[in-house]
Amino acid sequence: MRRSPTSHLAGALATLFLATFLGVPLVIILARSLAPGADEPFGAGFLAALTDPYYLGRVGFTLAQALLSTVLTVALGFPTALLLARYRFRGKRALTAAFTVPFVMPTVVAGIGFLALVGPRGVLGVDLRNTLALVLLAHVFYNFAVVARMVSGFLEGVAPRLEGAAATLGATPWRVMLRVTLPLAAPATLAAALLVFLFCFTSFGVVLILAPAPTFATLEVEVYRLSARLLDLDAAAALAVLQLALLLVVGFVYTRLQERMAVSVAPGDATRRPRGPERLLIVGVLIVTGALVLGPLGALVVRSLGAPNGAWPSARNYASLLAPASTVGFTGLWNALRNSLLFAGASATLALTVGFLFSHAIVRGKWRWLDQASLLPLVVSPVTLAFGYLLTYPLLIGSPWGVPIAHALLAFPFVTRTLLPAYRSQPPVLAAAAATLGAGPIRTLWRVDLPLLRPAFLTAAAFAFAVSLGEFGATLLLVRPEFATLPVAIFDRLGRPGAANYGSALALAVVLMALTAIVMLLLQRRGRSEF
Amino acid sequence: MSLRLEGVAKRYGSVVAVDGVSLELPPATTLALLGPSGCGKSTLLRLIAGLEAPDAGTVALDGVDLAATPPAKRRFGMVFQDYALFPYLDVAGNVAFGLVEARVPAQRRAARVADLLELVGLAGFERRKVDELSGGQRQRVALARALAPEPRLLLLDEPLSNLDAKLREALKFELRGILAGLPTGAVYVTHDQGEAFTVADRVALMREGRIVQVGEGEELIARPANAWAARFLGHDNVFEGAEARRLPLGTDAALLRADLTRLVDLQAGAIAATVTGAVREGLEWRLSLAVPAWGVTVAWRGFERELLPEPPAPGRRYGLQVPAAAWQALEGDA
């Protein structure tokens, strides 16, 4: 196949974008961490941060909580995945859909949901704020779906058949589990665990909202504190580099595992109906996951309907959103909504454009190394990225463009993981057919590649939109008050004293939840992406 | 419009796919490229289409070298093995694809689409979705699409290989009629000799990237270039080495055209042959005959009428009538 000349232009443009808004900021952070000032020796700032017992404590805590979260998530998600892969039962589709809810819910919404459930004045009457338990619980809530869906999706097509084969070879159910199911599930489970570890390691919004005490600060929170509050940019750079290095190792292992998993799965449904005690097992899982998903979100809705003076139900909180702002610097509902939608639209457009150029270069032009780079933004945490912009492009901070660019980059791995497989699965013969019918490279792009990618584009757009709507860390660092998005406006209200502010934060969180749910519904209807 | 290939070669890494092919296609004739899978015939077709660039040699149309002409500018229509229909377009959209590229106005486009659908027997199918079509119908749409922009040459890459046997038989003859009625030449790639002989005026036999023999079907059957060609074209009785030297011709390689022989009762002028195996293959019988006079076993196919009064069984003896024309000296297998 002749390589299409458009692919090289596309590759160059995608590379330019990634280099400018990802590569350069990271290099600047690295440079800053190694040589903070002219009068200091090379690497001094880095050494200082690394030998400070407080920062070392942060590294230790970040690792420990991520590890604990991952273990808990896998412990709960793995059995669920087995049940999903093996049985067919009523409500299964609804259950898998429900799993995805927390994964796409903005951290701020989930955070406030947990506050409404087990925070001060929570529905359950216990206050777990500022405990490790609450942080872990929120992480499990968040990532449970990653494990359940990745592992069950991998096992579904193949496990029941192979397990049947093993049974005919004389293996008892326990031996089947040991010799067939576990070895089959191991790579997928490990990959899911690594992904969960990545997410928990860079946990930001959850920690900031549920456990604001300094003892619970993750590296991500610490970088934010140092750069936005304490303005100690040297220490922030050192911690950011440290975090990035750790993430790169995990991310590298993850991509290697993913390559191995790509040799999967015969399509087809080999699930069966559950019998006898198996039914109890499934009901148990439904109750636990249902409570985990519905608990915080339900509590959020319930508490949002309670007036500051204790009356329930009441629309006071919602009414307060519509009232003219009483405090200076407060972003009203309509402003925040408009900002959120505009940013989401702009970042989705940008992410899709770059994502398409990127995929085009890889699939039509064989730009191999770009393929390797597509997961890079996944290991770059939002706060680190925003911090890089702060150091590299101070002008971006004053403009409305910093936020959509950052959001586009954060959505980028999701977008490419959706577009790339769709593009790859396009039979190259269609482009060849177009060529023999007189279509040059650009016309082929327009009349063959793009129409074939339409469904993938819709899915990717919904992903990018949802990411931007909920993004918190980078926005908090980059945004100016007049551009505040819904999550930032919610966090702002949460940070101010008074039951009225708390109430309006709850109401605003419900609005954001509803908005995300709408985008999600559109997403559910379309195909799935490769993760 | 005559196509001329000279010394065309293409390799992928260490694999030589096409190894110095020279060919000429006179105007308005159909040439079949016939060979086993992996012989490089599809690659050669893609080289002609311009979808691949040759490492050496030239592809020229009417004396004009096409090296610098991208596929989109060659105006060669191509029918692909798996049809390559655009799934997001309906039948009319597919057929009109090339017309849009040629900037044919919409009205003339619709008329041309209707004409072509009529030609391929799908009149009125304009608004059908392509995934609702059967394999044979898809094939017809693919053909109509390739013909729509009035190509200077038509290329067909195993167009019938994805269809079931019955449909393939029927479409083969229809395709022959359509191709014969075209003002343009066509190159037809296939691995099935029946298809090649039915559809094409001339057949080029290809093996391991080279052309072994070119000629009309009759010529190829009657005088295969070598032992390999004879076997590939379906001759059962190709003898080489010591076996061949025991035969009447006494050459190093020989072909016995069993299709020219007759089985009769033992009599003068017929060679004695004993049945060592008999298998019924549908309406035909396939026999193995030991011929002591030559010291070889001959494979023989035929209908039951020649084998009466009772079905053949091992041990039964016949006389084999062999006209002189049934013997062919061959070049040994290269």
Interface residues (C-beta under 8 A of the other chain):
Chain A: M1 R2 P427 V429 L430 A432 A433 A434 A435 T436 L437 G438 A439 G440 R443 T444 R447 V448 P451 L452 R454
Chain B: R46 A49 G50 L51 E52 A53 P70 P71 A72 K73 R74 R75 F76 G77 M78 F80 D82 A84 F86 P87 Y88 L89 F97 G98 V100 E101 A102 R145 A146 P149 L155
